[in-house]
Each structure stands twice: as C-alpha cells, then as structure tokens.
C-alpha cells in the first residue's frame, strides 16, 4: 500500500493535491502526517522520509516519489483513472496541472492556504487579479471543451485535485470570481474528501512564528 507523507492540513496546499486525488478515486493509501515546526524550518524533520525535505512524499515499498506532480504521474501508471481517458482531455489536464504546479505566484504569495480562516482580502493587486483572470479562463476552457462538471470531463481527475487548494483559497479570502468558477469551487469543497480534510484541519494546532 502507498504511504503518503503530508504536513498540516490547514496550511499545506501541496499535500492536499495527491491526498484528495487518492481519497476521491478510492485508491488505498496510508496517511502519514508530520506537522511543520513552529517558528523554524521543518526541513530536517521532513528529510527523514523525503529526499528534498519537503512534502508531499509517497513511499511505495522501496520506491520513494517526491513532488505532487510526480506522485500523480507515478500513481497513474497503476491507476489510469488519475487522468482523463480521452487523449485530448488528458493533454489539456496535464497542461493545466503543470501550469498550476509552476505558476500563479501572486495567488500563492498573497493568499497562502489557510483552510479554516475566513478573512476577505481588502485589496486585489494587479498581479493577483491577473492570476484570478487566468484561473477563471482556464476553468471555463476545460468545462466548455469537455462538458463538465469537472474540469476535464464527467469524472474527477488530477487536474481537479491540483486546483482543489485554490477552491479553499477562494473561500478563505472571498476572492472575486465569476459564477462558473464559484460553482466549481462549491462542487469541489462539497466532496467528502475535502470535507474530511477541512474537519481534520479544525483539530490541528496553529503554527506560531
């Protein structure tokens, strides 16, 4: 069985991606939760199981896979439902996931994931608005091209998992997005796996700096 190492559910957007994917697709795994260190780097502690000292990290027997995108691709070799079955949808989903993986810097920096927080952002910077515009366009493109209700078609796949932390961010900061985007956000947050993640995050101790 896969062993998935993650950090605090309240804060770790990177951990959420493979976790919600495995949970929603009902792929068996063992959760290993290792909290961030209060007021200092967690690198040394995480290095006990992760070669980069970062999370998430997947252990499958003797094989260790780090980085959320690499984990999804590794799992997809055994469970192809990780990605859409249609070649065109699969190519789009991979591209959109990679864009989320490497981009949207303003959103990450200005709206750090805090699942349990409700704090409307007062000022939307130009950079943040550009990220929100791109996200809305990207979601609309996927929904239009593949018919929804998920981003790459009728089934939840890795591309939905990659944008799941954005759903929490939009809710926490009450970010202004259109009705189509809000509907997708509500759909994702309503998933049993996302509700489980949220309820667990409520029980976690806060990080102090």
C-alpha positions in Angstrom: 0.0 0.0 0.0 1.1 3.5 -0.7 2.4 5.6 2.2 1.7 9.3 1.7 3.6 11.8 3.9 1.9 15.1 4.3 2.1 18.2 6.5 -0.6 20.3 8.3 -3.9 20.1 6.5 -4.7 23.7 7.4 -1.7 25.0 5.5 -0.2 22.5 3.1 -1.7 23.0 -0.3 1.0 20.8 -1.9 -0.1 17.9 0.5 -3.7 18.3 -0.4 -3.3 17.6 -4.1 -2.3 13.9 -4.0 -4.3 13.3 -0.8 -7.6 14.4 -2.2 -6.9 12.6 -5.5 -6.2 9.3 -3.8 -9.2 9.7 -1.4 -11.7 10.7 -4.1 -10.6 8.0 -6.5 -10.7 5.5 -3.6 -7.1 4.4 -4.1 -5.8 2.8 -0.9 -3.0 4.6 1.0 -1.7 5.1 4.4 -1.6 8.7 5.6 1.5 9.9 7.5 1.0 13.3 9.0 4.1 15.3 10.1 3.5 18.8 11.3 5.5 21.8 10.4 7.9 23.0 13.1 6.7 26.1 15.0 9.0 29.1 14.3 11.7 27.2 12.4 12.4 25.1 9.3 10.9 21.7 9.1 13.5 20.5 6.6 15.5 18.4 9.0 12.4 16.6 10.3 10.9 16.0 6.8 14.3 14.8 5.5 13.8 11.6 7.5 11.3 10.4 4.8 11.7 12.9 1.9 14.9 13.4 -0.1 14.1 17.1 -0.6 12.9 17.7 3.0 9.6 18.7 1.6 6.1 17.3 1.4 4.2 15.6 -0.1 6.2 12.4 -0.4 5.0 9.0 -1.5 6.6 5.7 -0.4 5.7 2.5 -2.3 7.8 -0.3 -1.0 11.4 0.5 -1.9 10.3 3.4 -4.2 10.2 6.9 -3.0 8.4 9.6 -5.1 8.5 13.2 -4.2 6.7 16.3 -5.6 3.0 16.4 -6.1 3.0 16.2 -9.9 5.5 13.3 -9.9 3.4 11.5 -7.4 0.2 11.8 -9.5 2.1 10.5 -12.6 3.5 7.6 -10.6 0.1 6.6 -9.3 -1.4 6.9 -12.8 0.8 4.1 -14.0 -1.1 1.7 -11.8 -4.4 3.6 -11.7 -5.0 5.3 -15.1 -8.2 6.9 -13.9 -5.9 9.6 -12.4 -6.1 11.3 -15.8 -9.0 11.5 -18.3 -9.3 8.6 -20.7 -9.7 10.8 -23.7 -6.3 11.8 -25.2 -7.3 15.5 -25.9 -8.7 15.9 -22.4 -5.7 14.2 -20.9 -3.3 16.5 -22.7 -5.3 19.6 -21.5 -5.5 18.2 -17.9 -1.7 17.6 -17.8 -1.0 21.1 -19.2 -3.4 22.8 -16.8 -2.0 20.8 -13.8 1.6 21.8 -14.8 0.6 25.4 -15.1 -0.8 25.3 -11.6 2.2 23.5 -10.4 4.7 26.1 -11.6 2.6 29.3 -11.9 0.2 31.7 -10.1 2.9 33.2 -8.0 0.8 36.2 -6.8 -2.0 33.9 -5.6 0.4 31.7 -3.7 2.2 34.7 -2.1 -0.7 36.9 -1.3 -3.3 34.2 -0.4 -1.4 31.4 1.5 -3.7 28.4 2.1 -5.4 28.6 5.5 -8.4 26.3 5.2 -10.1 27.3 8.5 -9.6 31.1 8.1 -12.3 33.4 6.9 -10.6 36.8 6.1 -11.8 38.7 3.0 -8.9 40.3 1.2 -9.4 44.1 1.0 -7.3 45.0 -2.0 -6.8 42.9 -5.1 -3.4 43.7 -6.6 -2.9 43.8 -10.3 -0.8 40.6 -10.2 -3.4 38.7 -8.1 -6.2 39.8 -10.5 -4.2 38.6 -13.4 -3.9 35.2 -11.7 -7.6 35.1 -11.0 -8.4 36.0 -14.5 -6.3 33.2 -15.9 -7.7 30.7 -13.5 -11.3 31.6 -14.5 -10.4 31.4 -18.2 -8.6 28.1 -17.7 -11.6 26.5 -15.8 -14.0 27.9 -18.4 -12.0 26.4 -21.2 -12.0 23.0 -19.6 -15.6 23.0 -18.8 -16.6 24.2 -22.2 -14.3 21.7 -24.1 -15.1 18.6 -22.1 -18.6 19.2 -20.9 -18.1 19.2 -17.1 -19.0 19.1 -14.3 -15.3 18.5 -13.6 -12.5 20.4 -15.3 -11.6 17.7 -17.8 -15.0 16.0 -18.2 -17.5 13.9 -16.2 -15.1 12.5 -13.7 -12.8 14.0 -11.0 -9.2 13.7 -12.1 -5.8 15.0 -11.2 -6.4 18.4 -12.7 -9.3 18.9 -10.3 -7.0 17.8 -7.4 -4.4 20.3 -8.5 -6.8 23.2 -8.3 -8.5 22.0 -5.1 -6.3 24.2 -2.9 -7.4 27.2 -5.0 -11.0 26.4 -4.0 -10.1 26.7 -0.4 -8.2 30.0 -1.1 -11.2 31.5 -2.9 -13.4 30.7 0.0 -11.0 31.8 2.8 -10.2 35.1 1.2 -13.6 35.6 -0.6 -11.8 36.2 -3.8 -14.0 37.7 -6.6 -14.6 35.1 -9.3 -17.5 34.6 -11.7 -20.5 32.3 -11.2 -18.9 29.4 -13.2 -15.8 29.4 -11.1 -17.8 29.7 -7.9 -20.0 26.7 -8.9 -16.9 24.6 -9.4 -15.4 25.8 -6.1 -18.6 24.7 -4.3 -18.6 21.4 -6.1 -15.0 20.6 -5.1 -15.4 21.8 -1.5 -18.5 19.6 -1.2 -16.6 16.4 -1.9 -16.5 14.1 1.0 -12.7 14.0 0.9 -12.5 17.8 1.0 -14.9 17.9 3.9 -12.8 15.3 5.7 -9.7 17.4 5.1 -11.4 20.5 6.4 -12.7 18.8 9.6 -9.3 17.5 10.3 -7.7 20.9 9.8 -10.0 22.3 12.5 -8.4 20.0 15.1 -4.8 21.0 14.3 -2.8 23.3 16.5 -2.0 26.7 14.9 1.5 27.5 13.7 3.3 30.2 15.7 6.1 32.2 14.3 
